[in-house]
Amino acid sequence: MSALFNFHSFLTVVLLVICTCTYVKMHFPAILEQRTGFRGFFWKAARIGERLSPWVAIGCFSMGVSIIFF
């Protein structure tokens, strides 16, 4: 089943994109300098990860628990 039709999979993909973009921006900031176009989407995801890091961390933790136990 595709991640677009399964909410749990969609949430997993969104959280992983946010965490990955934040990690890449911390280690290689030149990659995500462009704020418009295709790379602008990833810049915005990295920005969400930077500003909402406690909430993103809680989401990732709960996602991990739900994958392991459910």
All heavy atoms as a GROMACS GRO file, in nm:
protein
  564
    1MET      N    1   0.084  -0.118   0.000
    1MET     CA    2   0.000   0.000   0.000
    1MET      C    3   0.088   0.124   0.000
    1MET      O    4   0.190   0.129   0.066
    1MET     CB    5  -0.090  -0.004   0.123
    1MET     CG    6  -0.187   0.110   0.130
    1MET     SD    7  -0.298   0.098   0.270
    1MET     CE    8  -0.442   0.041   0.187
    2SER      N    9   0.049   0.223  -0.072
    2SER     CA   10   0.125   0.347  -0.085
    2SER      C   11   0.115   0.431   0.042
    2SER      O   12   0.017   0.424   0.116
    2SER     CB   13   0.071   0.426  -0.204
    2SER     OG   14   0.135   0.550  -0.210
    3ALA      N   15   0.217   0.513   0.066
    3ALA     CA   16   0.217   0.600   0.184
    3ALA      C   17   0.112   0.710   0.173
    3ALA      O   18   0.073   0.768   0.273
    3ALA     CB   19   0.355   0.661   0.204
    4LEU      N   20   0.065   0.738   0.052
    4LEU     CA   21  -0.037   0.842   0.036
    4LEU      C   22  -0.173   0.796   0.085
    4LEU      O   23  -0.257   0.877   0.120
    4LEU     CB   24  -0.045   0.884  -0.110
    4LEU     CG   25   0.078   0.953  -0.166
    4LEU    CD1   26   0.060   0.979  -0.313
    4LEU    CD2   27   0.106   1.081  -0.092
    5PHE      N   28  -0.198   0.666   0.084
    5PHE     CA   29  -0.329   0.615   0.121
    5PHE      C   30  -0.334   0.560   0.263
    5PHE      O   31  -0.440   0.530   0.314
    5PHE     CB   32  -0.374   0.508   0.022
    5PHE     CG   33  -0.381   0.559  -0.119
    5PHE    CD1   34  -0.296   0.513  -0.216
    5PHE    CD2   35  -0.474   0.657  -0.153
    5PHE    CE1   36  -0.303   0.561  -0.345
    5PHE    CE2   37  -0.481   0.707  -0.281
    5PHE     CZ   38  -0.395   0.658  -0.378
    6ASN      N   39  -0.219   0.544   0.325
    6ASN     CA   40  -0.213   0.493   0.461
    6ASN      C   41  -0.160   0.606   0.550
    6ASN      O   42  -0.045   0.649   0.536
    6ASN     CB   43  -0.121   0.372   0.466
    6ASN     CG   44  -0.118   0.305   0.600
    6ASN    OD1   45  -0.177   0.354   0.695
    6ASN    ND2   46  -0.050   0.193   0.608
    7PHE      N   47  -0.242   0.654   0.643
    7PHE     CA   48  -0.205   0.771   0.724
    7PHE      C   49  -0.082   0.743   0.809
    7PHE      O   50   0.005   0.829   0.823
    7PHE     CB   51  -0.322   0.814   0.812
    7PHE     CG   52  -0.290   0.938   0.892
    7PHE    CD1   53  -0.281   1.060   0.829
    7PHE    CD2   54  -0.268   0.932   1.028
    7PHE    CE1   55  -0.251   1.176   0.901
    7PHE    CE2   56  -0.238   1.045   1.100
    7PHE     CZ   57  -0.230   1.167   1.037
    8HIS      N   58  -0.070   0.624   0.864
    8HIS     CA   59   0.044   0.590   0.948
    8HIS      C   60   0.174   0.596   0.866
    8HIS      O   61   0.274   0.651   0.911
    8HIS     CB   62   0.024   0.451   1.009
    8HIS     CG   63   0.129   0.415   1.108
    8HIS    ND1   64   0.240   0.345   1.073
    8HIS    CD2   65   0.140   0.442   1.241
    8HIS    CE1   66   0.316   0.328   1.180
    8HIS    NE2   67   0.256   0.386   1.284
    9SER      N   68   0.172   0.543   0.746
    9SER     CA   69   0.290   0.547   0.659
    9SER      C   70   0.321   0.690   0.615
    9SER      O   71   0.438   0.730   0.607
    9SER     CB   72   0.270   0.458   0.538
    9SER     OG   73   0.254   0.326   0.576
   10PHE      N   74   0.218   0.767   0.586
   10PHE     CA   75   0.237   0.906   0.546
   10PHE      C   76   0.302   0.986   0.659
   10PHE      O   77   0.395   1.063   0.636
   10PHE     CB   78   0.103   0.968   0.509
   10PHE     CG   79   0.111   1.113   0.469
   10PHE    CD1   80   0.169   1.149   0.349
   10PHE    CD2   81   0.063   1.211   0.553
   10PHE    CE1   82   0.178   1.283   0.312
   10PHE    CE2   83   0.071   1.344   0.518
   10PHE     CZ   84   0.128   1.380   0.397
   11LEU      N   85   0.257   0.966   0.782
   11LEU     CA   86   0.315   1.034   0.897
   11LEU      C   87   0.461   0.993   0.916
   11LEU      O   88   0.546   1.077   0.947
   11LEU     CB   89   0.234   1.003   1.022
   11LEU     CG   90   0.271   1.078   1.148
   11LEU    CD1   91   0.251   1.227   1.127
   11LEU    CD2   92   0.187   1.029   1.264
   12THR      N   93   0.491   0.867   0.895
   12THR     CA   94   0.629   0.819   0.905
   12THR      C   95   0.718   0.887   0.802
   12THR      O   96   0.828   0.933   0.834
   12THR     CB   97   0.634   0.666   0.886
   12THR    OG1   98   0.550   0.605   0.983
   12THR    CG2   99   0.774   0.613   0.900
   13VAL      N  100   0.671   0.896   0.679
   13VAL     CA  101   0.750   0.959   0.573
   13VAL      C  102   0.771   1.108   0.602
   13VAL      O  103   0.882   1.160   0.586
   13VAL     CB  104   0.682   0.939   0.436
   13VAL    CG1  105   0.745   1.025   0.328
   13VAL    CG2  106   0.684   0.793   0.396
   14VAL      N  107   0.670   1.176   0.648
   14VAL     CA  108   0.683   1.320   0.679
   14VAL      C  109   0.784   1.342   0.792
   14VAL      O  110   0.871   1.431   0.782
   14VAL     CB  111   0.545   1.380   0.715
   14VAL    CG1  112   0.560   1.519   0.774
   14VAL    CG2  113   0.456   1.384   0.593
   15LEU      N  114   0.776   1.264   0.898
   15LEU     CA  115   0.870   1.280   1.009
   15LEU      C  116   1.013   1.247   0.966
   15LEU      O  117   1.108   1.316   1.005
   15LEU     CB  118   0.829   1.193   1.127
   15LEU     CG  119   0.712   1.246   1.209
   15LEU    CD1  120   0.668   1.141   1.310
   15LEU    CD2  121   0.751   1.374   1.280
   16LEU      N  122   1.030   1.145   0.884
   16LEU     CA  123   1.164   1.111   0.838
   16LEU      C  124   1.221   1.219   0.745
   16LEU      O  125   1.341   1.247   0.750
   16LEU     CB  126   1.162   0.975   0.768
   16LEU     CG  127   1.144   0.856   0.862
   16LEU    CD1  128   1.133   0.727   0.782
   16LEU    CD2  129   1.259   0.847   0.961
   17VAL      N  130   1.138   1.280   0.663
   17VAL     CA  131   1.185   1.390   0.576
   17VAL      C  132   1.228   1.509   0.662
   17VAL      O  133   1.333   1.568   0.638
   17VAL     CB  134   1.076   1.430   0.475
   17VAL    CG1  135   1.108   1.564   0.410
   17VAL    CG2  136   1.059   1.324   0.370
   18ILE      N  137   1.149   1.543   0.762
   18ILE     CA  138   1.183   1.656   0.849
   18ILE      C  139   1.314   1.629   0.922
   18ILE      O  140   1.404   1.714   0.925
   18ILE     CB  141   1.069   1.684   0.948
   18ILE    CG1  142   0.949   1.744   0.875
   18ILE    CG2  143   1.115   1.779   1.059
   18ILE    CD1  144   0.825   1.757   0.961
   19CYS      N  145   1.329   1.510   0.979
   19CYS     CA  146   1.452   1.478   1.053
   19CYS      C  147   1.574   1.472   0.962
   19CYS      O  148   1.681   1.520   0.998
   19CYS     CB  149   1.434   1.346   1.127
   19CYS     SG  150   1.313   1.354   1.260
   20THR      N  151   1.558   1.415   0.843
   20THR     CA  152   1.669   1.406   0.750
   20THR      C  153   1.712   1.543   0.701
   20THR      O  154   1.832   1.573   0.694
   20THR     CB  155   1.632   1.316   0.630
   20THR    OG1  156   1.592   1.189   0.680
   20THR    CG2  157   1.747   1.300   0.534
   21CYS      N  158   1.617   1.628   0.666
   21CYS     CA  159   1.651   1.763   0.619
   21CYS      C  160   1.719   1.844   0.727
   21CYS      O  161   1.812   1.920   0.699
   21CYS     CB  162   1.526   1.833   0.569
   21CYS     SG  163   1.463   1.765   0.416
   22THR      N  164   1.675   1.830   0.851
   22THR     CA  165   1.738   1.902   0.961
   22THR      C  166   1.881   1.855   0.980
   22THR      O  167   1.973   1.936   1.001
   22THR     CB  168   1.657   1.883   1.090
   22THR    OG1  169   1.523   1.923   1.067
   22THR    CG2  170   1.715   1.964   1.203
   23TYR      N  171   1.903   1.725   0.972
   23TYR     CA  172   2.037   1.669   0.986
   23TYR      C  173   2.129   1.718   0.875
   23TYR      O  174   2.242   1.760   0.900
   23TYR     CB  175   2.031   1.517   0.985
   23TYR     CG  176   2.165   1.450   0.993
   23TYR    CD1  177   2.228   1.435   1.116
   23TYR    CD2  178   2.228   1.402   0.880
   23TYR    CE1  179   2.352   1.374   1.125
   23TYR    CE2  180   2.351   1.341   0.887
   23TYR     CZ  181   2.412   1.327   1.010
   23TYR     OH  182   2.535   1.266   1.017
   24VAL      N  183   2.080   1.716   0.751
   24VAL     CA  184   2.161   1.761   0.638
   24VAL      C  185   2.193   1.909   0.650
   24VAL      O  186   2.306   1.952   0.623
   24VAL     CB  187   2.088   1.730   0.504
   24VAL    CG1  188   2.154   1.802   0.388
   24VAL    CG2  189   2.084   1.582   0.479
   25LYS      N  190   2.098   1.989   0.694
   25LYS     CA  191   2.122   2.133   0.707
   25LYS      C  192   2.224   2.162   0.817
   25LYS      O  193   2.302   2.255   0.806
   25LYS     CB  194   1.993   2.207   0.736
   25LYS     CG  195   2.012   2.357   0.732
   25LYS     CD  196   1.885   2.433   0.742
   25LYS     CE  197   1.914   2.581   0.734
   25LYS     NZ  198   1.797   2.659   0.757
   26MET      N  199   2.225   2.082   0.922
   26MET     CA  200   2.323   2.104   1.029
   26MET      C  201   2.465   2.069   0.983
   26MET      O  202   2.560   2.139   1.019
   26MET     CB  203   2.286   2.019   1.152
   26MET     CG  204   2.169   2.072   1.228
   26MET     SD  205   2.113   1.968   1.365
   26MET     CE  206   2.259   1.893   1.425
   27HIS      N  207   2.481   1.964   0.905
   27HIS     CA  208   2.614   1.919   0.865
   27HIS      C  209   2.662   1.977   0.732
   27HIS      O  210   2.783   1.993   0.714
   27HIS     CB  211   2.618   1.766   0.860
   27HIS     CG  212   2.608   1.705   0.996
   27HIS    ND1  213   2.708   1.714   1.089
   27HIS    CD2  214   2.508   1.637   1.055
   27HIS    CE1  215   2.672   1.654   1.200
   27HIS    NE2  216   2.549   1.606   1.182
   28PHE      N  217   2.571   2.003   0.641
   28PHE     CA  218   2.607   2.058   0.509
   28PHE      C  219   2.512   2.173   0.476
   28PHE      O  220   2.421   2.158   0.394
   28PHE     CB  221   2.594   1.948   0.401
   28PHE     CG  222   2.669   1.823   0.433
   28PHE    CD1  223   2.600   1.710   0.472
   28PHE    CD2  224   2.806   1.818   0.425
   28PHE    CE1  225   2.668   1.593   0.502
   28PHE    CE2  226   2.875   1.702   0.454
   28PHE     CZ  227   2.807   1.589   0.493
   29PRO      N  228   2.532   2.290   0.537
   29PRO     CA  229   2.437   2.401   0.518
   29PRO      C  230   2.431   2.455   0.375
   29PRO      O  231   2.331   2.514   0.335
   29PRO     CB  232   2.485   2.507   0.616
   29PRO     CG  233   2.623   2.472   0.650
   29PRO     CD  234   2.638   2.324   0.629
   30ALA      N  235   2.536   2.435   0.296
   30ALA     CA  236   2.536   2.489   0.161
   30ALA      C  237   2.435   2.419   0.071
   30ALA      O  238   2.388   2.478  -0.028
   30ALA     CB  239   2.676   2.476   0.101
   31ILE      N  240   2.400   2.296   0.103
   31ILE     CA  241   2.306   2.222   0.019
   31ILE      C  242   2.167   2.282   0.026
   31ILE      O  243   2.096   2.288  -0.075
   31ILE     CB  244   2.303   2.073   0.062
   31ILE    CG1  245   2.438   2.008   0.032
   31ILE    CG2  246   2.191   1.998  -0.007
   31ILE    CD1  247   2.450   1.867   0.081
   32LEU      N  248   2.126   2.329   0.142
   32LEU     CA  249   1.990   2.379   0.160
   32LEU      C  250   1.984   2.532   0.175
   32LEU      O  251   1.904   2.585   0.250
   32LEU     CB  252   1.925   2.313   0.282
   32LEU     CG  253   1.901   2.163   0.270
   32LEU    CD1  254   1.846   2.108   0.400
   32LEU    CD2  255   1.807   2.134   0.157
   33GLU      N  256   2.069   2.604   0.101
   33GLU     CA  257   2.064   2.750   0.106
   33GLU      C  258   1.950   2.808   0.025
   33GLU      O  259   1.895   2.911   0.060
   33GLU     CB  260   2.196   2.808   0.056
   33GLU     CG  261   2.308   2.800   0.154
   33GLU     CD  262   2.435   2.862   0.100
   33GLU    OE1  263   2.437   2.899  -0.019
   33GLU    OE2  264   2.531   2.872   0.177
   34GLN      N  265   1.915   2.743  -0.083
   34GLN     CA  266   1.812   2.795  -0.173
   34GLN      C  267   1.674   2.779  -0.109
   34GLN      O  268   1.636   2.670  -0.067
   34GLN     CB  269   1.817   2.721  -0.306
   34GLN     CG  270   1.732   2.782  -0.411
   34GLN     CD  271   1.753   2.712  -0.544
   34GLN    OE1  272   1.823   2.613  -0.552
   34GLN    NE2  273   1.689   2.763  -0.646
   35ARG      N  274   1.598   2.887  -0.103
   35ARG     CA  275   1.469   2.886  -0.035
   35ARG      C  276   1.351   2.875  -0.130
   35ARG      O  277   1.236   2.874  -0.086
   35ARG     CB  278   1.453   3.013   0.048
   35ARG     CG  279   1.553   3.022   0.158
   35ARG     CD  280   1.532   3.145   0.239
   35ARG     NE  281   1.633   3.156   0.342
   35ARG     CZ  282   1.638   3.250   0.431
   35ARG    NH1  283   1.548   3.346   0.429
   35ARG    NH2  284   1.732   3.252   0.521
   36THR      N  285   1.376   2.870  -0.259
   36THR     CA  286   1.267   2.860  -0.355
   36THR      C  287   1.288   2.737  -0.442
   36THR      O  288   1.397   2.680  -0.447
   36THR     CB  289   1.263   2.985  -0.446
   36THR    OG1  290   1.387   2.997  -0.514
   36THR    CG2  291   1.236   3.110  -0.364
   37GLY      N  292   1.184   2.699  -0.510
   37GLY     CA  293   1.193   2.586  -0.601
   37GLY      C  294   1.188   2.452  -0.529
   37GLY      O  295   1.134   2.439  -0.419
   38PHE      N  296   1.248   2.353  -0.593
   38PHE     CA  297   1.244   2.216  -0.540
   38PHE      C  298   1.319   2.205  -0.407
   38PHE      O  299   1.271   2.142  -0.313
   38PHE     CB  300   1.305   2.120  -0.643
   38PHE     CG  301   1.299   1.977  -0.602
   38PHE    CD1  302   1.178   1.911  -0.595
   38PHE    CD2  303   1.414   1.908  -0.570
   38PHE    CE1  304   1.170   1.778  -0.558
   38PHE    CE2  305   1.408   1.775  -0.534
   38PHE     CZ  306   1.286   1.710  -0.527
   39ARG      N  307   1.436   2.268  -0.398
   39ARG     CA  308   1.512   2.262  -0.274
   39ARG      C  309   1.448   2.344  -0.163
   39ARG      O  310   1.477   2.324  -0.046
   39ARG     CB  311   1.654   2.310  -0.297
   39ARG     CG  312   1.740   2.204  -0.358
   39ARG     CD  313   1.884   2.240  -0.336
   39ARG     NE  314   1.952   2.238  -0.464
   39ARG     CZ  315   2.071   2.291  -0.485
   39ARG    NH1  316   2.132   2.354  -0.389
   39ARG    NH2  317   2.125   2.284  -0.603
   40GLY      N  318   1.362   2.436  -0.199
   40GLY     CA  319   1.292   2.517  -0.100
   40GLY      C  320   1.201   2.435  -0.011
   40GLY      O  321   1.184   2.464   0.108
   41PHE      N  322   1.143   2.330  -0.067
   41PHE     CA  323   1.060   2.239   0.013
   41PHE      C  324   1.142   2.174   0.124
   41PHE      O  325   1.100   2.166   0.239
   41PHE     CB  326   0.999   2.131  -0.078
   41PHE     CG  327   0.927   2.024  -0.003
   41PHE    CD1  328   0.801   2.047   0.050
   41PHE    CD2  329   0.985   1.900   0.015
   41PHE    CE1  330   0.735   1.948   0.121
   41PHE    CE2  331   0.920   1.801   0.085
   41PHE     CZ  332   0.794   1.826   0.138
   42PHE      N  333   1.264   2.132   0.090
   42PHE     CA  334   1.350   2.068   0.190
   42PHE      C  335   1.404   2.170   0.289
   42PHE      O  336   1.426   2.138   0.406
   42PHE     CB  337   1.463   1.992   0.120
   42PHE     CG  338   1.411   1.882   0.032
   42PHE    CD1  339   1.424   1.889  -0.104
   42PHE    CD2  340   1.347   1.772   0.088
   42PHE    CE1  341   1.374   1.788  -0.185
   42PHE    CE2  342   1.298   1.670   0.009
   42PHE     CZ  343   1.312   1.678  -0.128
   43TRP      N  344   1.426   2.295   0.245
   43TRP     CA  345   1.467   2.400   0.337
   43TRP      C  346   1.357   2.425   0.441
   43TRP      O  347   1.386   2.441   0.559
   43TRP     CB  348   1.497   2.529   0.259
   43TRP     CG  349   1.536   2.642   0.348
   43TRP    CD1  350   1.660   2.668   0.397
   43TRP    CD2  351   1.450   2.743   0.402
   43TRP    NE1  352   1.657   2.778   0.477
   43TRP    CE2  353   1.530   2.827   0.482
   43TRP    CE3  354   1.314   2.771   0.389
   43TRP    CZ2  355   1.477   2.937   0.549
   43TRP    CZ3  356   1.262   2.879   0.455
   43TRP    CH2  357   1.342   2.961   0.534
   44LYS      N  358   1.232   2.426   0.395
   44LYS     CA  359   1.120   2.446   0.487
   44LYS      C  360   1.107   2.330   0.585
   44LYS      O  361   1.077   2.350   0.703
   44LYS     CB  362   0.991   2.464   0.409
   44LYS     CG  363   0.985   2.596   0.336
   44LYS     CD  364   0.862   2.607   0.251
   44LYS     CE  365   0.869   2.734   0.166
   44LYS     NZ  366   0.757   2.749   0.077
   45ALA      N  367   1.130   2.208   0.538
   45ALA     CA  368   1.125   2.093   0.627
   45ALA      C  369   1.236   2.101   0.732
   45ALA      O  370   1.213   2.070   0.850
   45ALA     CB  371   1.138   1.963   0.547
   46ALA      N  372   1.353   2.146   0.692
   46ALA     CA  373   1.463   2.163   0.788
   46ALA      C  374   1.431   2.272   0.888
   46ALA      O  375   1.464   2.262   1.006
   46ALA     CB  376   1.593   2.194   0.714
   47ARG      N  377   1.366   2.377   0.842
   47ARG     CA  378   1.327   2.486   0.931
   47ARG      C  379   1.226   2.439   1.035
   47ARG      O  380   1.233   2.477   1.152
   47ARG     CB  381   1.268   2.599   0.846
   47ARG     CG  382   1.266   2.728   0.913
   47ARG     CD  383   1.406   2.780   0.926
   47ARG     NE  384   1.395   2.914   0.976
   47ARG     CZ  385   1.491   2.978   1.034
   47ARG    NH1  386   1.608   2.922   1.047
   47ARG    NH2  387   1.474   3.099   1.079
   48ILE      N  388   1.132   2.355   0.995
   48ILE     CA  389   1.036   2.297   1.088
   48ILE      C  390   1.109   2.214   1.192
   48ILE      O  391   1.080   2.219   1.311
   48ILE     CB  392   0.931   2.213   1.013
   48ILE    CG1  393   0.840   2.304   0.932
   48ILE    CG2  394   0.850   2.128   1.110
   48ILE    CD1  395   0.750   2.229   0.836
   49GLY      N  396   1.205   2.135   1.147
   49GLY     CA  397   1.282   2.052   1.239
   49GLY      C  398   1.364   2.133   1.338
   49GLY      O  399   1.382   2.093   1.453
   50GLU      N  400   1.414   2.248   1.294
   50GLU     CA  401   1.492   2.333   1.384
   50GLU      C  402   1.404   2.401   1.488
   50GLU      O  403   1.438   2.404   1.606
   50GLU     CB  404   1.564   2.441   1.305
   50GLU     CG  405   1.676   2.392   1.219
   50GLU     CD  406   1.734   2.502   1.131
   50GLU    OE1  407   1.671   2.610   1.122
   50GLU    OE2  408   1.838   2.478   1.071
   51ARG      N  409   1.294   2.454   1.446
   51ARG     CA  410   1.211   2.534   1.536
   51ARG      C  411   1.119   2.451   1.624
   51ARG      O  412   1.086   2.492   1.735
   51ARG     CB  413   1.127   2.632   1.455
   51ARG     CG  414   1.215   2.733   1.387
   51ARG     CD  415   1.139   2.852   1.354
   51ARG     NE  416   1.231   2.953   1.302
   51ARG     CZ  417   1.196   3.076   1.283
   51ARG    NH1  418   1.074   3.114   1.309
   51ARG    NH2  419   1.283   3.162   1.238
   52LEU      N  420   1.074   2.339   1.575
   52LEU     CA  421   0.982   2.255   1.652
   52LEU      C  422   1.049   2.126   1.697
   52LEU      O  423   0.985   2.021   1.705
   52LEU     CB  424   0.859   2.222   1.568
   52LEU     CG  425   0.774   2.341   1.524
   52LEU    CD1  426   0.664   2.295   1.431
   52LEU    CD2  427   0.714   2.410   1.644
   53SER      N  428   1.178   2.133   1.730
   53SER     CA  429   1.254   2.012   1.759
   53SER      C  430   1.197   1.930   1.875
   53SER      O  431   1.197   1.807   1.866
   53SER     CB  432   1.401   2.043   1.780
   53SER     OG  433   1.419   2.130   1.888
   54PRO      N  434   1.148   1.988   1.986
   54PRO     CA  435   1.090   1.902   2.089
   54PRO      C  436   0.966   1.827   2.039
   54PRO      O  437   0.948   1.708   2.068
   54PRO     CB  438   1.052   1.997   2.202
   54PRO     CG  439   1.132   2.119   2.178
   54PRO     CD  440   1.155   2.127   2.031
   55TRP      N  441   0.883   1.893   1.960
   55TRP     CA  442   0.762   1.828   1.909
   55TRP      C  443   0.797   1.722   1.804
   55TRP      O  444   0.734   1.617   1.798
   55TRP     CB  445   0.667   1.931   1.852
   55TRP     CG  446   0.610   2.018   1.960
   55TRP    CD1  447   0.647   2.145   1.989
   55TRP    CD2  448   0.510   1.982   2.054
   55TRP    NE1  449   0.576   2.192   2.096
   55TRP    CE2  450   0.491   2.093   2.138
   55TRP    CE3  451   0.435   1.867   2.077
   55TRP    CZ2  452   0.400   2.093   2.242
   55TRP    CZ3  453   0.344   1.867   2.182
   55TRP    CH2  454   0.327   1.978   2.262
   56VAL      N  455   0.895   1.752   1.722
   56VAL     CA  456   0.938   1.654   1.622
   56VAL      C  457   1.000   1.533   1.692
   56VAL      O  458   0.977   1.418   1.652
   56VAL     CB  459   1.037   1.718   1.522
   56VAL    CG1  460   1.097   1.615   1.430
   56VAL    CG2  461   0.967   1.826   1.441
   57ALA      N  462   1.076   1.557   1.797
   57ALA     CA  463   1.136   1.446   1.872
   57ALA      C  464   1.029   1.359   1.937
   57ALA      O  465   1.038   1.235   1.935
   57ALA     CB  466   1.232   1.501   1.978
   58ILE      N  467   0.927   1.420   1.992
   58ILE     CA  468   0.816   1.344   2.050
   58ILE      C  469   0.745   1.264   1.942
   58ILE      O  470   0.710   1.147   1.962
   58ILE     CB  471   0.718   1.438   2.124
   58ILE    CG1  472   0.783   1.493   2.251
   58ILE    CG2  473   0.588   1.366   2.158
   58ILE    CD1  474   0.706   1.605   2.316
   59GLY      N  475   0.724   1.325   1.826
   59GLY     CA  476   0.661   1.254   1.715
   59GLY      C  477   0.744   1.136   1.668
   59GLY      O  478   0.691   1.028   1.640
   60CYS      N  479   0.876   1.155   1.658
   60CYS     CA  480   0.963   1.045   1.615
   60CYS      C  481   0.965   0.933   1.718
   60CYS      O  482   0.965   0.815   1.683
   60CYS     CB  483   1.104   1.096   1.590
   60CYS     SG  484   1.120   1.196   1.443
   61PHE      N  485   0.968   0.969   1.845
   61PHE     CA  486   0.966   0.868   1.950
   61PHE      C  487   0.836   0.788   1.949
   61PHE      O  488   0.838   0.664   1.955
   61PHE     CB  489   0.986   0.934   2.088
   61PHE     CG  490   0.986   0.836   2.200
   61PHE    CD1  491   1.098   0.757   2.223
   61PHE    CD2  492   0.876   0.822   2.283
   61PHE    CE1  493   1.099   0.665   2.327
   61PHE    CE2  494   0.876   0.731   2.387
   61PHE     CZ  495   0.988   0.653   2.409
   62SER      N  496   0.724   0.858   1.938
   62SER     CA  497   0.596   0.787   1.936
   62SER      C  498   0.582   0.703   1.809
   62SER      O  499   0.524   0.595   1.811
   62SER     CB  500   0.480   0.885   1.950
   62SER     OG  501   0.478   0.974   1.842
   63MET      N  502   0.637   0.753   1.696
   63MET     CA  503   0.635   0.675   1.573
   63MET      C  504   0.716   0.547   1.590
   63MET      O  505   0.672   0.439   1.550
   63MET     CB  506   0.692   0.757   1.457
   63MET     CG  507   0.704   0.680   1.328
   63MET     SD  508   0.799   0.767   1.203
   63MET     CE  509   0.960   0.772   1.277
   64GLY      N  510   0.832   0.557   1.652
   64GLY     CA  511   0.916   0.439   1.675
   64GLY      C  512   0.848   0.337   1.765
   64GLY      O  513   0.852   0.217   1.739
   65VAL      N  514   0.786   0.387   1.871
   65VAL     CA  515   0.714   0.296   1.963
   65VAL      C  516   0.597   0.229   1.891
   65VAL      O  517   0.576   0.108   1.906
   65VAL     CB  518   0.665   0.374   2.088
   65VAL    CG1  519   0.567   0.292   2.170
   65VAL    CG2  520   0.784   0.415   2.173
   66SER      N  521   0.524   0.303   1.811
   66SER     CA  522   0.411   0.244   1.742
   66SER      C  523   0.454   0.143   1.637
   66SER      O  524   0.386   0.043   1.615
   66SER     CB  525   0.323   0.352   1.678
   66SER     OG  526   0.390   0.411   1.568
   67ILE      N  527   0.568   0.167   1.572
   67ILE     CA  528   0.619   0.070   1.474
   67ILE      C  529   0.666  -0.057   1.541
   67ILE      O  530   0.641  -0.168   1.494
   67ILE     CB  531   0.732   0.133   1.388
   67ILE    CG1  532   0.672   0.235   1.293
   67ILE    CG2  533   0.808   0.027   1.311
   67ILE    CD1  534   0.774   0.313   1.216
   68ILE      N  535   0.732  -0.044   1.655
   68ILE     CA  536   0.784  -0.161   1.725
   68ILE      C  537   0.673  -0.245   1.786
   68ILE      O  538   0.674  -0.368   1.775
   68ILE     CB  539   0.885  -0.118   1.834
   68ILE    CG1  540   1.012  -0.064   1.768
   68ILE    CG2  541   0.920  -0.236   1.926
   68ILE    CD1  542   1.109  -0.003   1.864
   69PHE      N  543   0.576  -0.182   1.849
   69PHE     CA  544   0.476  -0.257   1.926
   69PHE      C  545   0.344  -0.278   1.854
   69PHE      O  546   0.263  -0.363   1.895
   69PHE     CB  547   0.451  -0.188   2.060
   69PHE     CG  548   0.570  -0.194   2.150
   69PHE    CD1  549   0.638  -0.078   2.182
   69PHE    CD2  550   0.616  -0.314   2.201
   69PHE    CE1  551   0.749  -0.081   2.265
   69PHE    CE2  552   0.727  -0.319   2.282
   69PHE     CZ  553   0.794  -0.203   2.315
   70PHE      N  554   0.313  -0.202   1.750
   70PHE     CA  555   0.181  -0.218   1.686
   70PHE      C  556   0.192  -0.256   1.544
   70PHE      O  557   0.242  -0.238   1.457
   70PHE     CB  558   0.096  -0.091   1.701
   70PHE     CG  559   0.072  -0.055   1.845
   70PHE    CD1  560   0.134   0.055   1.902
   70PHE    CD2  561  -0.010  -0.133   1.924
   70PHE    CE1  562   0.110   0.090   2.032
   70PHE    CE2  563  -0.033  -0.099   2.055
   70PHE     CZ  564   0.027   0.013   2.110
   0.00000   0.00000   0.00000
